[in-house]
């Protein structure tokens, strides 16, 4: 495969951009190759600057649930942009999207828009601290909530992909107020939350972990998190930056039937444009300025283009049968993928799937938490990634990320991907 143009661009980018990329995992270091530079995308496919086309399972890390350039979203952006791209003032589209979000998510009574998922999570924990008058944040090993200082303790995503134990530049005074405990461990959870000396303000969690690879919570764990936080007056925050509007119109909270106190959103609600949000109970949200003393602001918050794209996206997702169709497509693909793994690599892989997000781990044991995820064979994943890329299938450049199914992927797209997967698994098996 000739990647001369991508290689030239990467070389030039390294002169001006740290590592040549604006987000670390994109550098593809963990999969043993240089990044491809994408020129365009449409439907279920992306095309790089060298003209190679790929079936896309990255979906811009989740938000392209409708596929790339869906007509309804593109029309909304075009109609809005002629009136301006940023006002720094209220616009009616903010209300339209807020109403859709509040009506869709069971636990959200009010919502505040921001410009990224990281901004949403850092604002939510500030709000939780202000509301409870406590300091400590409890998170879970391997869960990633953005790159704010408080979250870079045993974080997932690029932190584990690149083998970084934490991050220089994060003061000890901040880290001391973050406790990271094992995901899916009820005993440690209860012991931690019942320790009154810890002054715990909130528990923040991915209701489905998506940043150490896809890891589903056990029903006992989810019930315990909700029951304990409610009993002890601790704010429960669901980081639904990935799962919000991905697992169902009402997010993971509707999917599992468990309502948090605060919810963080991103990705999908902007239809692919930069956006985030946090929302929840009125009694908590009313503590945000200007109604209350907890300050948070942003010039681009409620950006009209992002709001218009979000409204168009959610209206598409709300159409009857959308999620049922996506679930059927994902379930069928996962079943075929599992069959190939059992045929060519028996006992060497495990597939985790929740809805239209999944991860195929090169691991011989079930992956239920950070510790078991770390046993996956990342070298073998890197080989598989490169082999699939050479055949026109674009997977996440990390063993510890999710693959996403989009509504734009056709049966032909998925069959093509399975055909190339079989070829790759055969090579990995030495056949």
JOWONOR-V711187 format. One record per residue. N is the residue number from 0. RES is the residue in one small letter. PHI is phi in degrees with one decimal (* if undefined). PSI is psi in whole degrees, 0 to 359 (none if undefined). Layout:
n->[N;N]
res->[RES;RES]
phi->[PHI;PHI]
psi->[PSI;PSI]
This chain:
n->[0;1;2;3;4;5;6;7;8;9;10;11;12;13;14;15;16;17;18;19;20;21;22;23;24;25;26;27;28;29;30;31;32;33;34;35;36;37;38;39;40;41;42;43;44;45;46;47;48;49;50;51;52;53;54;55;56;57;58;59;60;61;62;63;64;65;66;67;68;69;70;71;72;73;74;75;76;77;78;79;80;81;82;83;84;85;86;87;88;89;90;91;92;93;94;95;96;97;98;99;100;101;102;103;104;105;106;107;108;109;110;111;112;113;114;115;116;117;118;119;120;121;122;123;124;125;126;127;128;129;130;131;132;133;134;135;136;137;138;139;140;141;142;143;144;145;146;147;148;149;150;151;152;153;154;155;156;157;158;159;160;161;162;163;164;165;166;167;168;169;170;171;172;173;174;175;176;177;178;179;180;181;182;183;184;185;186;187;188;189;190;191;192;193;194;195;196;197;198;199;200;201;202;203;204;205;206;207;208;209;210;211;212;213;214;215;216;217;218;219;220;221;222;223;224;225;226;227;228;229;230;231;232;233;234;235;236;237;238;239;240;241;242;243;244;245;246;247;248;249;250;251;252;253;254;255;256;257;258;259;260;261;262;263;264;265;266;267;268;269;270;271;272;273;274;275;276;277;278;279;280;281;282;283;284;285;286;287;288;289;290;291;292;293;294;295;296;297;298;299;300;301;302;303;304;305;306;307;308;309;310;311;312;313;314;315;316;317;318;319;320;321;322;323;324;325;326;327;328;329;330;331;332;333;334;335;336;337;338;339;340;341;342;343;344;345;346;347;348;349;350;351;352;353;354;355;356;357;358;359;360;361;362;363;364;365;366;367;368;369;370;371;372;373;374;375;376;377;378;379;380;381;382;383;384;385;386;387;388;389;390;391;392;393;394;395;396;397;398;399;400;401;402;403;404;405;406;407;408;409;410;411;412;413;414;415;416;417;418;419;420;421;422;423;424;425;426;427;428;429;430]
res->[x;x;x;x;x;x;x;x;x;x;x;x;x;x;x;x;x;x;x;x;x;x;x;x;x;x;x;x;x;x;x;x;x;x;x;x;x;x;x;x;x;x;x;x;x;x;x;x;x;x;x;x;x;x;x;x;x;x;x;x;x;x;x;x;x;x;x;x;x;x;x;x;x;x;x;x;x;x;x;x;x;x;x;x;x;x;x;x;x;x;x;x;x;x;x;x;x;x;x;x;x;x;x;x;x;x;x;x;x;x;x;x;x;x;x;x;x;x;x;x;x;x;x;x;x;x;x;x;x;x;x;x;x;x;x;x;x;x;x;x;x;x;x;x;x;x;x;x;x;x;x;x;x;x;x;x;x;x;x;x;x;x;x;x;x;x;x;x;x;x;x;x;x;x;x;x;x;x;x;x;x;x;x;x;x;x;x;x;x;x;x;x;x;x;x;x;x;x;x;x;x;x;x;x;x;x;x;x;x;x;x;x;x;x;x;x;x;x;x;x;x;x;x;x;x;x;x;x;x;x;x;x;x;x;x;x;x;x;x;x;x;x;x;x;x;x;x;x;x;x;x;x;x;x;x;x;x;x;x;x;x;x;x;x;x;x;x;x;x;x;x;x;x;x;x;x;x;x;x;x;x;x;x;x;x;x;x;x;x;x;x;x;x;x;x;x;x;x;x;x;x;x;x;x;x;x;x;x;x;x;x;x;x;x;x;x;x;x;x;x;x;x;x;x;x;x;x;x;x;x;x;x;x;x;x;x;x;x;x;x;x;x;x;x;x;x;x;x;x;x;x;x;x;x;x;x;x;x;x;x;x;x;x;x;x;x;x;x;x;x;x;x;x;x;x;x;x;x;x;x;x;x;x;x;x;x;x;x;x;x;x;x;x;x;x;x;x;x;x;x;x;x;x;x;x;x;x;x;x;x;x;x;x;x;x;x;x;x;x;x;x;x;x;x;x;x;x;x;x;x;x]
phi->[*;-87.0;-119.4;-57.5;-68.6;-61.5;-64.3;-66.4;-65.3;-63.9;-61.2;-67.1;-60.1;-64.6;-74.4;-120.9;-123.4;-53.9;71.2;78.8;-138.5;-103.6;-155.2;-57.3;-61.8;-61.9;-69.2;64.0;-60.7;-73.2;-109.0;72.6;-153.3;-86.7;-72.3;-89.4;-98.6;-84.9;-98.4;-159.7;-148.2;-155.3;61.8;-98.1;-128.7;-119.3;-128.2;-87.9;-68.7;-90.3;89.4;-81.8;-107.6;-134.4;-72.7;-98.2;-110.0;-89.0;53.9;56.2;66.0;125.2;-71.0;-84.1;-65.6;-89.6;90.3;-84.7;48.2;-63.1;-54.4;-63.2;-72.3;-63.4;-62.0;-63.4;-65.3;-62.4;-65.2;-82.1;-66.3;-66.9;-96.6;126.2;-105.6;-161.2;-113.1;63.4;-150.5;-61.7;-138.8;-63.6;-62.6;-60.4;-69.0;-59.7;-71.2;-60.2;-63.0;-64.6;-65.4;-62.8;-70.2;-85.1;-93.4;-56.5;-94.9;-97.3;-104.1;-141.6;-138.9;-119.5;-87.2;-133.1;-112.6;-161.8;-64.8;-60.2;-63.5;-66.1;-69.3;-67.4;-71.6;-66.4;-72.5;-62.9;-63.7;-62.6;-65.7;-65.4;-71.1;-90.5;61.5;-122.4;-116.3;-87.0;-107.1;-105.4;-125.2;-120.8;-53.9;87.6;-88.0;-113.4;-125.2;96.2;-100.6;-63.9;-49.3;-63.4;-99.8;-88.7;-112.4;47.1;-85.8;-95.4;56.5;-63.4;-61.7;-82.4;-58.9;-92.7;70.9;-89.6;-71.8;-168.5;-163.0;-58.7;96.0;-101.2;-63.8;-58.8;-64.1;-86.2;-61.6;-63.9;-97.1;-121.6;-116.0;-112.4;-126.9;-65.4;-72.3;70.1;-113.7;-68.0;-62.5;-67.1;-57.1;-65.6;-59.9;-69.2;-69.3;-84.8;-80.6;-63.5;-72.0;-81.9;57.6;-81.4;-86.3;-155.8;-115.0;-114.4;-148.2;-81.0;-62.9;-128.1;-64.1;-127.6;-120.6;-122.9;85.9;-71.9;-132.6;-87.0;-74.4;-74.4;-56.5;-64.0;-66.3;-63.5;-63.7;-67.0;-58.4;-68.8;-66.1;-68.2;-63.9;-64.1;-63.0;-98.3;68.8;-98.8;-73.9;-97.4;-111.2;-92.9;-85.2;-104.8;-59.3;-93.6;-81.0;-62.9;64.0;-96.3;-83.0;-167.0;-62.0;-96.7;71.6;-65.8;-65.1;-74.3;-58.4;-98.6;72.5;-130.5;-97.7;-80.7;-87.7;-132.1;-130.7;-107.9;-129.6;-173.0;50.3;-63.7;-70.2;-109.1;58.4;102.6;-90.4;-64.0;-163.6;-152.3;-162.7;-138.2;-156.3;168.5;-61.1;-57.4;-63.5;-86.8;-63.1;-71.1;-86.7;-83.7;-61.6;-90.4;-73.5;-134.8;-88.9;-85.3;-90.6;-158.8;-150.9;-173.4;-60.1;-92.9;-62.0;75.7;-52.3;-60.6;-66.3;-65.0;-64.3;-64.5;-64.6;-65.6;-59.8;-63.6;-63.6;-64.8;-62.6;-68.8;-65.8;-79.9;-67.0;-54.3;85.7;-59.7;-72.6;-63.9;-66.8;-66.9;-63.3;-62.5;-64.5;-66.3;-63.8;-64.2;-63.6;-62.7;-63.9;-65.5;-63.6;-62.2;-60.5;-65.4;-63.5;-67.2;-76.5;-103.5;-130.6;-61.3;73.1;-116.6;-137.7;-144.0;-109.2;-109.1;-139.9;-134.3;59.0;-96.8;-122.1;-155.0;-138.8;-95.9;-88.5;-85.4;-142.1;-88.4;-117.9;-57.4;-102.5;-123.2;-163.4;-61.6;-61.3;-72.7;-63.3;-69.0;-86.2;-65.7;-85.4;-72.2;-65.3;-65.6;-61.3;-59.0;-62.9;-61.2;-57.7;-65.8;-65.0;-66.5;-61.6;-65.4;-103.7;92.2;-124.9;-102.6;-102.6;-64.8;-79.4;-166.9;-63.8;-102.2;-128.6;-93.3;-99.5;-121.5;-96.3;-114.4;-66.2;-80.6;-71.7;-90.1;-58.6;-66.1;-61.4;-70.0;-64.7;-60.0;-64.0;-67.9;-60.9;-72.2;-64.8;-59.4;-59.2;-67.3;-62.7;-60.3;-65.2;-64.5;-83.3;76.0;-109.2]
psi->[126;115;35;317;318;317;321;318;320;318;316;319;324;341;334;339;132;121;0;5;160;7;129;318;333;341;344;22;320;346;9;35;172;157;153;143;121;135;321;165;147;133;238;10;148;154;130;175;344;3;5;138;142;141;128;116;7;320;41;37;29;323;340;58;333;359;179;144;49;137;317;320;316;320;318;319;314;317;328;321;336;342;1;155;342;134;331;27;161;147;158;332;331;319;319;313;321;318;319;318;313;319;333;319;121;326;354;120;331;152;144;126;143;197;358;165;320;317;325;313;319;327;323;320;328;318;317;319;318;323;318;344;32;172;329;137;131;126;182;141;130;352;137;130;31;178;16;150;316;340;352;40;115;50;162;208;226;336;313;331;319;1;29;124;337;236;128;150;356;111;146;327;334;315;328;342;12;128;128;127;165;139;142;19;99;322;312;322;309;317;319;310;332;359;98;336;348;344;52;124;318;158;125;134;150;117;334;118;131;4;9;29;167;122;122;139;147;151;322;321;314;317;320;318;313;316;316;315;320;316;322;6;29;134;127;120;123;120;97;32;325;313;339;123;6;314;330;172;330;15;193;330;323;321;317;348;33;122;124;179;323;151;136;136;164;199;270;324;357;6;28;350;158;120;157;174;155;143;172;210;141;318;333;313;333;358;355;140;140;357;327;189;352;116;137;136;166;127;321;2;132;24;130;325;315;321;316;317;322;316;314;319;310;324;325;318;333;355;141;133;358;307;329;319;319;320;316;319;314;319;317;317;315;321;317;319;317;319;319;318;318;330;316;332;58;131;10;356;159;135;125;129;136;115;229;20;139;160;129;107;137;76;144;348;158;142;110;354;183;317;315;329;324;350;355;149;96;332;316;321;318;319;315;317;311;321;317;320;320;341;5;26;124;109;169;136;48;137;337;35;170;152;143;140;135;161;340;342;124;170;324;320;314;323;320;314;321;322;316;329;317;316;316;316;322;316;319;328;355;29;none]
